[in-house]
Amino acid sequence: MAAEIHELNRALEAFDQRNTPEGLLLRYARGRLRHFFARQSLSLFGALILAFTVSPLIGLAALSVSLFGELLDTYVLRRVKKQLQRGVSVKQVQYKTTVTAFAQAFGLSAFVAILWLAIPREAALLLCLAYLAAGAVNAVMALPFHRRAAVARLLVYGSTVVGLFIADFFVLHYQREQFFYNVAATLMVAYTMLPFVSYVTTGRLRDLRQQRRQIEQGLELAKANASLQERQREGRRLSSIAENAVDSIMMLDAQANTLWVNPAFTRKTGYKLSEVVGKHPTQYLHGLRSDPATLRRFTQAIKDGVAAHGENVNYTKIGAAFWVETNLSPVFDDRGNLEMVVCVDRDITLKKQREAELAEAKRAAEMGERAKTAFLATMSHEIRTPMNGIIGMSDLLSDAKLSSEEALYVQTIRHSSEALLTIINDILDFSKLQDGHLKISSIAFELQPCLDEVVNLMRPQAAAKGIPLIIETADNLPRTVWGDDGRLRQILVNVIGNAIKFTETGNVTVQVGTVKEGPDHGLEISVTDTGIGIAPDRIEHVFDQFAQADAATTRRFGGTGLGLAISRQLARMMGGDVIATSAVNVGSCFVIQVDFPSVNLPAKRVTDPDVMPDPTVFDGKTVLLAEDNRTNRFLVQKLLKDLPLTLVTAVNGKEAVEMVKEYQPEIVLMDMSMPVMDGLDATRFIRHQMSNQPHIIALTANAYRSDRQACLEAGMNGFLPKPVRRAELLRAIAHGLESRTTAARIG
């Protein structure tokens, strides 16, 4: 069928090409050239008549005149195709061929004139009219192809007849009666040619139109047949798809009654087509677990003639439930009326089972995460509580008059306790990093005091080993930057502490500079030591979790192997990194990069962390300590024993509330975890039920950021994690007293 359409298209294109001005001109030229010899045979016949009846010379002259016009016309016509191919316009070629047509007609007219004059009048009339009629017929035949050439020939032939009759009448004094007879005969011949001319001019055009219409009809019929065959093939394909589809397919009418189901439906549900035709799906597919709301939505969608999608529970013939994903697609007729609805059901029972399993796994993971968090929080609290006592008592003992050996013992206890506390902090930080709970809290802070604070904190550790700790800062270092100062201190303490720990001789140098110009400063802090160094194949492993350079290092120097891993992750969270270079027995260099933009803020006074507040601020004040652990109560009592304040204690939250009513303290040191009533509930009760509002400071072993937030949300004013140092405790109390005084003045 495609070949037939192709052939008909080619035929239509060829037909149109033949009937363009260029095509008609070519056809005219080919027709004239093809009948050249036929025309010359007639001229030769007339020349022979003249040669035998009049004179051979006259016959040759007549033939030469006729042949000259024909040859000129033939020469031009043979060049028509080449001229058109060279780009000569059709109008120019038509003009040339019109001129040669005129010459050819003139030659034939001269031939007829010789016949007219040489042969007796009665005999010559019919012969001359026959030649002129033949020429006119030939011209009329060419009329559809080359109108100008045909008209030129007809004008020449008509003028020839008129001229010959005038010559006969006026020059040769032909008899009047004979003249009129000849004119009448000529008119009769012309009249008989009119139907032929009419056919050529109108009938031939009509025939051409009919021919084109027949080709077009044939083409339309071929296309219609091809379209019908394609629709039949498409129908077979669609039928095959529906028959062989894995999904269940139903066809429903506008009232949602079943028209047809595919074999997959029968295999899945057990219902045959004969069992469900004419029934609504709710009569055989749905049951107790099917969702009524989904069924109502599907029914409304069919009623409205719109597509719908949803999930529901269907039932097989034997009552087995299974999940399906249903897609409803309306089909409309030519007038836009709903003809039917195609319903495709895909079995998603396994998908639902996997979703349930994933949900259960998610619940189990969340429960495990909550258990892990609770365990870490409990462990943090339970470890920090005795650590508070150990470190606090070590601080008190270090202030006592001890012998050098006893002072060494106390210092050993203190350093061991702080090492243990560092391990606990590392584990907690690592856990929060793994869980994604550790956040970066950026503030504007002064950079130099932050750096000095860290170096001053680490300098005693370096001095204990006889190692100089040197800090060098660049001249263009910004004064105030935007970032998390606490996390920067943590990184520096880890990296500088490692450098000191692994350095026996030499020094540790901290160089601080910037890697960007302008406001978007990127800080680069290099910590260089002259310690044991790291082998090249182990350099990257120092950032692995729970890893050190080798086992011998762990045994010799101790540690969790988490400090550098945490430091790198924190630096990357702040837009930077920690990069290490090292050489064995030469030393190491750790480069800390963080993206801390500078901030244009006025300088502020920085408080020395080791400076104690003026004791007079505590004069006559009452401080309530709510703490269930006896050791911690004893420690706080010792830390505050030399101050001019009154310290009262409570062993649980309920007792703390009662003592706030009784003693009306200015400061409350509130532990979070206590029996009977915890510190959070006690704080809420005080804030909502009492007129006296003390400054409440959380003093707790719960060191998570979420714990700090919970304390502040409950209404506490400050937060001190255990183990607490005496200077920190005194500054917190002094700050609370100052805040109460300021609030009272404003009020």
C-alpha positions in Angstrom: 0.0 0.0 0.0 2.9 2.4 0.7 4.3 1.7 -2.8 0.9 2.4 -4.4 0.7 5.7 -2.5 4.2 6.5 -3.6 3.4 5.8 -7.2 0.3 7.9 -7.1 2.1 10.8 -5.5 4.7 10.6 -8.2 2.0 10.5 -10.9 0.3 13.6 -9.3 3.6 15.4 -9.2 4.4 14.4 -12.8 0.9 15.6 -13.9 1.3 18.9 -12.2 4.8 19.2 -13.7 3.5 18.6 -17.2 0.9 21.3 -16.8 3.1 24.0 -15.5 4.0 26.8 -18.0 7.4 25.2 -18.4 5.9 21.7 -18.8 3.4 22.8 -21.3 6.1 24.6 -23.3 8.2 21.4 -23.3 5.2 19.3 -24.4 4.5 21.8 -27.2 8.1 21.6 -28.4 8.1 17.8 -28.3 4.8 17.6 -30.2 5.9 19.9 -32.9 9.2 18.0 -33.4 7.5 14.6 -33.3 5.1 15.4 -36.2 7.7 17.3 -38.3 7.9 14.7 -41.0 4.1 14.2 -41.2 3.7 17.9 -41.9 6.4 17.9 -44.5 4.8 14.9 -46.3 1.7 17.1 -46.9 3.9 19.9 -48.2 5.8 17.5 -50.5 2.5 16.2 -51.8 1.3 19.7 -52.8 4.8 20.5 -54.3 4.5 17.3 -56.5 1.1 18.4 -57.7 2.5 21.7 -58.8 5.5 20.1 -60.4 3.3 17.8 -62.6 0.4 20.1 -63.3 2.2 23.4 -63.6 6.0 23.4 -63.5 8.7 21.6 -61.5 10.3 24.9 -60.8 7.1 26.2 -59.3 6.7 23.1 -57.2 10.3 23.4 -55.9 9.7 27.1 -55.0 6.6 26.3 -53.1 8.3 23.5 -51.2 11.3 25.7 -50.3 9.1 28.5 -49.0 7.2 26.1 -46.7 10.3 24.2 -45.6 12.2 27.3 -44.6 9.6 28.3 -42.0 9.4 24.7 -40.7 13.2 24.4 -40.3 13.5 27.7 -38.5 10.7 26.7 -36.1 12.2 23.2 -35.6 15.7 24.7 -34.9 14.3 26.9 -32.1 12.1 24.2 -30.7 15.0 21.8 -30.4 16.8 24.3 -28.1 13.9 24.9 -25.8 14.8 22.3 -23.1 18.5 23.4 -23.0 17.5 27.1 -22.7 15.1 26.4 -19.8 17.8 24.3 -18.1 20.3 27.2 -18.4 17.9 29.4 -16.6 16.3 31.3 -19.5 12.8 32.4 -18.4 9.7 30.7 -19.7 8.4 34.0 -21.1 11.6 34.6 -23.1 11.4 31.1 -24.7 7.7 31.6 -25.4 8.4 34.8 -27.2 11.1 33.2 -29.4 8.9 30.2 -30.3 5.9 32.6 -31.0 8.1 34.4 -33.6 9.2 31.1 -35.2 5.6 29.9 -35.2 4.7 33.0 -37.1 7.5 32.3 -39.6 6.3 28.7 -40.0 2.7 29.8 -40.5 3.9 32.5 -43.0 5.8 29.8 -45.0 2.7 27.6 -45.2 0.6 30.6 -46.2 3.1 31.4 -49.0 2.9 27.7 -50.1 -0.9 28.0 -50.2 -0.7 31.3 -52.1 1.4 29.7 -54.8 -1.1 26.8 -55.1 -3.9 29.4 -55.3 -2.2 31.4 -58.0 -0.8 28.5 -60.1 -3.7 26.1 -60.2 -7.0 27.1 -61.8 -9.4 28.7 -59.4 -12.0 26.0 -59.2 -9.5 23.3 -58.6 -7.3 25.3 -56.3 -10.0 26.4 -53.8 -10.6 23.1 -52.2 -6.9 22.2 -52.0 -5.9 25.5 -50.6 -8.7 25.4 -48.0 -7.6 21.9 -47.0 -4.0 23.0 -46.4 -5.1 26.1 -44.4 -7.6 24.0 -42.4 -4.9 21.4 -41.6 -2.7 24.2 -40.4 -5.5 25.8 -38.4 -6.3 22.4 -36.8 -2.6 22.0 -35.9 -2.6 25.4 -34.4 -5.8 24.7 -32.4 -4.2 21.5 -31.1 -1.3 23.5 -29.7 -3.6 26.1 -28.1 -3.6 24.5 -24.6 0.2 24.3 -24.7 1.3 27.5 -26.3 -1.5 30.0 -26.7 0.6 32.7 -28.3 2.0 30.5 -31.0 -1.4 29.1 -31.8 -3.0 32.5 -32.0 -0.1 33.7 -34.2 -0.7 30.8 -36.7 -4.5 31.3 -36.7 -4.1 35.0 -37.5 -1.7 34.3 -40.3 -3.9 31.6 -41.8 -7.0 33.8 -41.5 -5.3 36.8 -43.1 -4.1 34.6 -45.9 -7.7 33.5 -46.8 -8.9 37.1 -46.6 -6.0 38.3 -48.8 -6.4 35.7 -51.4 -10.2 36.4 -51.8 -9.5 40.1 -52.1 -6.8 39.5 -54.8 -9.3 37.3 -56.7 -12.0 39.9 -56.5 -10.1 43.0 -57.3 -7.0 42.0 -59.2 -8.2 39.0 -61.2 -11.8 40.2 -61.7 -13.3 36.9 -60.6 -17.0 36.5 -61.2 -19.1 37.9 -58.5 -21.3 34.8 -58.1 -18.3 32.5 -58.0 -16.6 34.7 -55.4 -19.6 34.5 -53.1 -19.8 30.8 -53.5 -16.1 30.4 -52.6 -16.6 32.7 -49.5 -19.6 30.7 -48.5 -17.7 27.5 -48.8 -14.8 28.9 -46.8 -17.2 30.0 -44.0 -18.8 26.5 -44.0 -15.4 24.9 -43.5 -14.6 27.4 -40.7 -18.0 26.7 -39.1 -17.4 23.0 -39.1 -14.2 23.6 -37.2 -15.9 25.5 -34.3 -16.8 22.3 -32.3 -13.3 21.1 -32.6 -12.0 24.4 -31.4 -14.5 24.4 -28.5 -13.4 20.9 -27.5 -9.8 21.9 -27.6 -10.3 25.0 -25.6 -12.9 23.8 -23.0 -13.2 20.0 -23.3 -9.5 19.4 -23.2 -9.3 21.6 -20.1 -12.1 19.6 -18.6 -10.4 16.4 -19.4 -7.2 17.5 -17.7 -9.1 18.4 -14.6 -10.9 15.1 -14.7 -7.6 13.3 -15.1 -6.1 15.2 -12.1 -9.2 14.5 -10.0 -9.0 10.8 -10.8 -5.4 10.7 -9.7 -6.3 12.7 -6.5 -9.2 10.3 -5.8 -7.0 7.3 -6.4 -4.4 8.9 -4.0 -7.1 9.7 -1.4 -8.5 6.1 -1.7 -5.0 4.7 -1.3 -4.4 6.8 1.8 -7.7 5.9 3.2 -7.0 2.2 2.7 -3.5 2.7 4.2 -5.0 4.5 7.2 -7.6 1.8 7.6 -5.0 -0.9 7.5 -2.8 1.0 10.0 -5.8 1.4 12.3 -6.5 -2.3 12.0 -2.8 -3.0 12.8 -3.0 -0.6 15.7 -6.1 -2.2 16.9 -4.5 -5.6 16.8 -1.4 -4.3 18.6 -3.5 -2.6 21.3 -5.6 -5.8 21.6 -2.4 -7.8 21.9 -1.1 -5.4 24.6 -4.2 -5.7 26.6 -4.3 -9.5 26.1 -0.7 -10.0 27.1 -0.4 -7.2 29.7 0.8 -8.2 33.2 -1.5 -5.6 34.8 -5.2 -6.2 35.2 -7.3 -4.2 32.7 -11.0 -3.5 32.8 -13.2 -1.6 30.4 -16.2 0.0 32.1 -19.2 1.9 30.6 -20.4 5.3 31.7 -22.2 3.8 34.6 -19.1 1.9 35.7 -20.4 -1.4 34.8 -17.9 -4.0 33.4 -17.7 -4.4 29.6 -14.5 -6.4 29.3 -11.5 -7.7 31.3 -8.2 -9.0 30.1 -6.6 -12.5 30.9 -4.3 -10.9 33.5 -7.4 -9.9 35.4 -8.7 -13.4 35.3 -5.4 -14.9 36.4 -5.2 -12.5 39.3 -8.7 -12.5 40.6 -10.1 -15.8 39.4 -13.1 -14.1 37.8 -13.9 -15.0 34.1 -15.3 -12.4 31.7 -18.7 -14.0 31.7 -18.9 -13.7 35.5 -18.3 -9.9 35.7 -19.8 -8.5 32.5 -22.5 -6.0 33.4 -21.5 -5.8 37.1 -20.1 -2.9 39.1 -16.6 -3.6 40.4 -17.8 -3.1 44.0 -20.0 -6.3 43.5 -17.0 -8.6 43.0 -13.7 -6.8 43.8 -14.1 -4.9 47.0 -14.5 -6.0 50.6 -14.0 -5.1 54.3 -10.5 -3.6 53.9 -11.3 -1.6 50.8 -11.3 2.1 51.5 -14.8 3.6 51.0 -13.5 7.1 50.4 -11.3 5.9 47.5 -14.2 4.0 46.0 -16.4 7.1 46.2 -13.6 9.2 44.6 -13.3 6.7 41.7 -17.1 6.6 41.2 -17.3 10.4 41.1 -14.4 10.5 38.6 -16.2 8.2 36.3 -19.3 10.3 36.6 -17.4 13.5 35.8 -15.4 11.9 33.0 -12.0 12.7 34.5 -8.9 10.6 35.1 -8.2 9.3 38.6 -5.4 7.6 40.5 -5.3 5.8 43.8 -4.4 2.8 45.9 -6.9 0.4 47.5 -7.4 -3.2 48.6 -9.1 -5.7 46.2 -10.2 -9.2 46.7 -9.9 -12.4 44.6 -12.7 -14.8 43.9 -11.7 -16.9 46.9 -11.5 -13.8 49.2 -7.8 -13.2 49.3 -6.9 -9.5 49.8 -4.3 -7.7 47.7 -3.2 -4.1 47.2 -3.6 -2.5 43.8 -2.6 0.9 42.3 -5.5 1.9 40.1 -5.5 4.3 37.1 -8.8 5.4 35.5 -8.7 6.9 32.0 -11.9 8.2 30.3 -12.5 7.6 26.6 -14.8 9.9 24.7 -16.6 9.5 21.3 -16.5 12.0 18.4 -19.3 14.2 20.1 -17.4 14.4 23.4 -19.6 12.0 25.3 -18.1 9.5 27.7 -17.9 6.2 25.8 -16.1 4.1 28.4 -13.5 4.1 31.1 -10.3 2.1 31.0 -9.2 0.9 34.4 -5.7 -0.5 34.9 -4.9 -2.2 38.3 -1.3 -2.9 39.2 -0.6 -5.3 42.0 1.5 -3.5 44.6 1.2 -6.0 47.5 4.9 -6.5 47.6 5.5 -2.8 47.5 3.2 -2.3 50.5 4.9 -5.1 52.4 8.3 -3.4 51.7 6.9 -0.1 52.9 5.6 -1.7 56.1 9.0 -3.3 56.6 10.8 0.0 56.0 8.5 1.8 58.3 9.1 -0.8 61.0 12.9 -0.6 60.4 12.6 3.2 60.6 10.8 2.9 63.9 13.3 0.4 65.2 16.2 2.7 64.1 14.5 5.7 65.7 14.0 3.7 68.9 17.7 2.6 68.7 18.7 6.2 68.2 16.6 7.4 71.1 18.1 4.6 73.2 21.6 5.5 72.1 21.0 9.2 72.9 19.5 8.3 76.2 22.4 6.0 77.0 25.0 8.6 76.1 23.1 11.3 78.1 22.9 8.9 81.1 26.5 7.9 80.8 27.5 11.6 80.5 25.6 12.4 83.6 26.7 9.4 85.6 30.4 9.9 84.7 30.4 13.7 85.0 28.8 13.6 88.4 31.7 11.8 90.1 34.2 13.5 87.9 32.9 16.8 89.2 33.8 15.6 92.7 37.2 14.3 91.7 38.3 17.4 89.8 36.7 19.8 92.3 38.4 18.1 95.2 41.6 18.1 93.3 41.3 21.9 92.9 40.6 22.3 96.6 43.6 20.0 97.5 45.9 21.9 95.2 45.1 25.1 97.1 46.0 23.4 100.4 49.4 23.4 102.0 50.9 20.1 100.7 54.3 18.7 100.5 55.9 18.4 97.1 55.1 14.7 96.9 51.5 15.2 98.0 51.2 18.1 95.5 52.5 15.7 92.8 49.8 13.1 93.8 47.0 15.7 93.6 48.3 17.1 90.2 48.4 13.5 88.9 44.8 13.0 90.0 43.8 16.3 88.4 45.5 15.6 85.1 44.2 12.1 84.9 40.7 13.4 85.6 41.0 16.0 82.9 42.3 13.4 80.5 39.3 11.2 81.2 37.0 14.2 80.8 38.6 14.9 77.4 37.8 11.3 76.4 34.2 11.7 77.5 33.9 14.9 75.5 35.4 13.4 72.4 33.0 10.5 72.5 30.0 12.7 73.0 31.1 15.1 70.2 31.8 12.2 67.9 28.3 10.7 68.5 26.7 14.1 67.8 28.7 14.4 64.6 27.7 11.0 63.4 24.0 11.7 64.2 24.1 15.1 62.5 23.0 16.7 65.8 26.1 18.8 66.2 25.4 22.3 64.8 27.5 25.3 64.1 26.4 28.5 65.9 28.0 31.5 64.5 28.4 34.8 66.4 30.6 37.9 66.1 33.6 37.5 68.4 37.1 39.0 68.8 39.7 36.7 67.3 42.8 37.6 69.2 41.4 37.1 72.7 40.0 33.7 71.6 43.4 32.7 70.4 45.1 34.0 73.5 42.7 32.1 75.7 43.5 28.8 74.0 47.2 29.3 74.1 47.1 30.4 77.8 45.0 27.3 78.5 47.5 25.0 76.7 50.7 26.7 77.9 50.8 25.0 81.4 50.7 21.6 79.6 53.6 22.6 77.4 55.5 24.1 80.3 55.2 20.9 82.2 57.2 19.2 79.5 59.6 22.1 79.1 58.4 22.9 75.6 57.9 26.6 74.5 54.4 27.3 73.1 54.8 30.2 70.6 52.0 32.1 68.8 52.6 34.4 65.8 49.8 36.4 64.3 49.8 38.2 60.9 49.5 42.0 60.8 46.3 41.9 58.6 44.5 39.6 61.0 40.9 40.9 61.5 39.9 42.0 64.9 36.3 40.7 64.9 35.1 37.7 62.9 31.8 35.9 62.4 31.9 32.2 63.3 31.6 29.6 66.1 34.3 30.6 68.6 33.5 27.5 70.8 34.2 25.1 67.9 37.3 27.0 66.9 38.6 26.7 70.5 37.8 23.0 70.4 39.8 22.4 67.2 42.7 24.4 68.5 42.8 22.6 71.8 42.7 19.2 70.0 45.4 20.1 67.5 47.7 22.0 69.9 47.2 19.4 72.6 48.3 16.7 70.1 51.4 18.7 69.1 52.4 19.1 72.8 51.6 15.5 73.6 53.8 14.1 70.8 56.7 16.5 71.2 59.5 15.7 73.7 62.0 18.4 72.7 62.0 21.5 70.7 58.8 23.7 70.5 55.3 24.1 69.3 54.5 27.1 67.1 51.1 28.5 66.3 51.0 30.8 63.2 47.7 32.6 62.5 47.1 34.4 59.1 44.5 34.9 56.4 44.2 33.3 53.0 41.8 35.9 51.5 41.8 39.7 51.1 38.8 41.9 51.9 35.9 41.2 54.2 35.6 37.5 53.4 38.6 36.4 55.5 39.5 32.8 55.5 41.6 32.0 58.6 44.6 29.7 58.3 46.2 28.5 61.5 49.3 26.4 61.3 50.4 24.3 64.3 53.9 23.1 63.9 55.8 20.8 66.3 59.2 19.1 66.5 57.8 15.8 67.7 58.0 12.2 66.6 56.3 12.8 63.2 54.1 10.5 61.2 55.1 8.1 58.4 53.9 9.1 54.9 51.7 6.1 54.5 49.9 6.8 57.8 49.5 10.6 57.4 45.8 10.4 56.3 44.9 7.7 58.8 45.4 10.1 61.7 42.0 11.6 60.7 40.3 8.3 60.8 37.9 7.6 63.7 39.4 5.8 66.7 42.7 5.7 64.8 46.3 6.9 65.6 49.4 6.5 63.6 50.1 3.1 65.1 49.4 0.9 68.0 52.6 1.8 69.7 51.6 5.4 69.7 48.4 4.6 71.4 50.1 2.6 74.1 52.7 5.3 74.6 50.7 8.4 74.5 47.1 7.3 75.0 43.9 9.0 73.7 40.8 7.9 71.9 41.9 8.7 68.4 38.8 10.9 67.9 40.3 14.4 68.4 41.6 14.9 64.9 38.6 13.2 63.3 36.3 15.6 65.1 38.5 18.6 64.4 38.5 17.9 60.6 34.7 17.4 60.5 34.1 20.6 62.5 36.5 22.6 60.2 34.6 21.2 57.1 31.3 22.2 58.7 32.8 25.8 58.9 33.8 25.9 55.3 37.4 24.8 55.7 39.5 21.7 56.5 42.4 20.4 58.5 45.5 19.3 56.4 48.5 17.5 57.8 52.1 17.2 56.6 54.8 15.4 58.6 58.2 13.7 58.5 59.3 11.0 60.9 61.5 12.2 63.8 61.4 15.8 62.3 57.9 17.0 63.3 54.4 17.7 62.0 52.4 20.6 60.7 48.6 20.7 60.9 47.0 23.5 58.9 43.5 24.6 60.1 41.4 26.5 57.6 38.0 28.0 58.5 35.8 30.5 56.6 35.3 33.3 59.1 34.4 36.6 57.5 35.4 39.8 59.3 32.8 41.9 61.1 33.1 45.7 61.7 32.2 45.9 65.4 33.7 48.0 68.2 36.1 46.4 70.6 34.8 45.0 73.8 36.4 44.3 77.1 37.6 40.7 77.4 37.4 39.1 80.8 40.3 37.0 81.9 38.9 33.5 82.7 41.2 33.1 85.7 40.3 36.4 87.3 38.0 36.0 90.3 35.1 38.5 90.9 35.2 40.9 93.8 34.1 39.0 97.0 32.1 42.0 98.1 29.4 41.3 95.4 28.4 38.2 97.5 28.0 40.1 100.7 24.7 39.2 102.4 23.4 37.1 99.5 21.7 33.8 99.7 22.5 30.9 97.3 20.3 27.8 97.1 22.0 24.6 95.9 19.6 21.9 94.6 21.7 18.8 94.2 20.9 15.2 95.0 24.5 14.0 95.0 26.2 14.3 98.4 29.7 14.6 97.0 28.7 17.5 94.6 26.9 19.3 97.5 30.0 18.9 99.6 32.2 20.2 96.7 30.1 23.3 96.2 30.1 24.0 99.9 33.8 23.9 99.9 34.1 26.1 96.7 32.0 28.8 98.4 33.1 28.5 102.0 35.3 31.6 102.0 32.6 33.9 100.5 30.4 36.3 102.5 27.1 34.5 101.5 24.6 32.1 102.9 24.5 28.7 101.2 21.4 26.5 101.7 20.9 23.1 100.1 18.1 20.9 98.8 18.3 17.3 97.8 15.4 17.3 95.2 13.3 19.7 93.2 10.3 19.7 95.5 12.5 20.6 98.4 14.1 23.3 96.3 10.7 24.9 95.6 9.9 25.0 99.3 13.2 26.5 100.2 12.8 29.2 97.6 9.6 30.2 99.3 11.2 30.1 102.7 14.7 31.6 102.1 14.0 33.7 99.0 17.5 33.3 97.6 19.0 35.6 95.0 20.7 32.6 93.2 19.6 29.0 92.7 22.1 26.4 91.5 19.7 23.8 90.0 20.7 20.3 89.0 18.6 18.8 86.1 18.3 15.2 87.3 16.9 14.8 90.8 14.4 12.5 92.5 10.8 13.5 93.3 10.9 16.6 91.1 13.6 17.3 88.5 15.3 20.6 88.0 13.3 21.5 84.9 9.9 21.0 86.6 11.1 22.8 89.7 12.2 25.8 87.6 8.8 25.9 85.7 7.0 25.9 89.0 9.1 28.7 90.4 8.6 30.8 87.3 4.9 30.4 87.1 3.8 30.1 90.8 6.0 32.4 92.8 6.3 36.1 93.1 10.0 35.9 94.1 12.1 35.2 91.0 15.7 34.2 91.7 18.4 33.9 89.1 18.5 30.2 88.3 21.7 28.6 87.0 21.7 25.0 85.7 24.5 23.1 87.4 24.3 19.7 85.7 26.2 16.8 84.3 24.0 16.8 81.2 26.3 18.5 78.7 24.4 18.2 75.5 23.4 21.4 73.6 19.8 20.1 73.7 20.1 20.0 77.5 21.2 23.6 77.6 18.3 24.6 75.4 15.8 22.6 77.6 17.1 24.5 80.6 16.7 27.9 79.0 13.2 27.0 77.7 12.2 25.9 81.2 13.2 29.4 82.5 16.7 29.1 83.7 19.1 32.0 83.3 22.4 30.2 82.9 24.1 26.9 82.3 27.2 25.4 83.9 28.2 21.8 82.9 29.9 19.6 85.3 32.7 19.3 86.3 32.7 23.0 87.2 35.7 25.1 88.1 35.6 27.5 91.1 36.3 30.5 88.9 33.5 29.6 86.5 31.1 29.1 89.4 31.9 32.4 91.1 31.7 34.4 87.8 28.3 32.8 87.1 27.0 33.7 90.5 28.4 37.2 90.3 26.9 37.7 86.9 23.5 36.5 88.2 23.6 39.0 91.1 24.6 41.8 88.8 21.7 40.9 86.4 19.2 41.0 89.3 20.5 44.4 90.4 20.2 45.8 86.9 16.7 44.4 86.5 15.6 45.9 89.8 16.9 49.3 88.9 15.1 49.2 85.5 11.9 48.0 87.2 
